[in-house]
Amino acid sequence: MSTTRHLRLQERIMQETALILRELKDPRIGMCSVVRAEVSPDGEFARIYVSTLATGEAAETAMKVLKRASGFVRTRLGEALGTRKVPEIRFRLDESMRNSQRIDEILRDIGPGDLRQ
């Protein structure tokens, strides 16, 4: 698969998955956003990174629900993409927002007077 086509496919999968997740009615998912999608070079697998406002056990529950819904998401994705083969979907929790918030907290705790130049 060419690089341009691969990148377009990743972007399209990310957009379509975000729309499909809005259709899911399970309240355990809560508020989640698709952050990025990574498709394997052969197009067989797609890792979809999601961010959720939930933390701890609620976030784990949301990820379990998404894992169970991956077949539904894959079917709907196939309909939306119209491609011959649809990658197997694997959801992953994106921790980048929590990590950046933690870094901000640490920097605020340090304060401007504590930084060495």
Secondary structure in CASP SS format (residue, H / E / C, confidence):
PFRMAT SS
TARGET T0000
AUTHOR 0000-0000-0000
METHOD secondary structure of the structure
MODEL  1
M C 1.00
S C 1.00
T H 1.00
T H 1.00
R H 1.00
H H 1.00
L H 1.00
R H 1.00
L H 1.00
Q H 1.00
E H 1.00
R H 1.00
I H 1.00
M H 1.00
Q H 1.00
E H 1.00
T H 1.00
A H 1.00
L H 1.00
I H 1.00
L H 1.00
R H 1.00
E H 1.00
L C 1.00
K C 1.00
D C 1.00
P C 1.00
R C 1.00
I C 1.00
G C 1.00
M C 1.00
C E 1.00
S E 1.00
V E 1.00
V E 1.00
R E 1.00
A E 1.00
E E 1.00
V E 1.00
S C 1.00
P C 1.00
D C 1.00
G C 1.00
E C 1.00
F E 1.00
A E 1.00
R E 1.00
I E 1.00
Y E 1.00
V E 1.00
S E 1.00
T E 1.00
L C 1.00
A C 1.00
T C 1.00
G C 1.00
E H 1.00
A H 1.00
A H 1.00
E H 1.00
T H 1.00
A H 1.00
M H 1.00
K H 1.00
V H 1.00
L H 1.00
K H 1.00
R H 1.00
A C 1.00
S H 1.00
G H 1.00
F H 1.00
V H 1.00
R H 1.00
T H 1.00
R H 1.00
L H 1.00
G H 1.00
E H 1.00
A H 1.00
L H 1.00
G C 1.00
T C 1.00
R C 1.00
K C 1.00
V C 1.00
P C 1.00
E E 1.00
I E 1.00
R E 1.00
F E 1.00
R E 1.00
L E 1.00
D C 1.00
E C 1.00
S H 1.00
M H 1.00
R H 1.00
N H 1.00
S H 1.00
Q H 1.00
R H 1.00
I H 1.00
D H 1.00
E H 1.00
I H 1.00
L H 1.00
R H 1.00
D H 1.00
I H 1.00
G C 1.00
P H 1.00
G H 1.00
D H 1.00
L C 1.00
R C 1.00
Q C 1.00
END
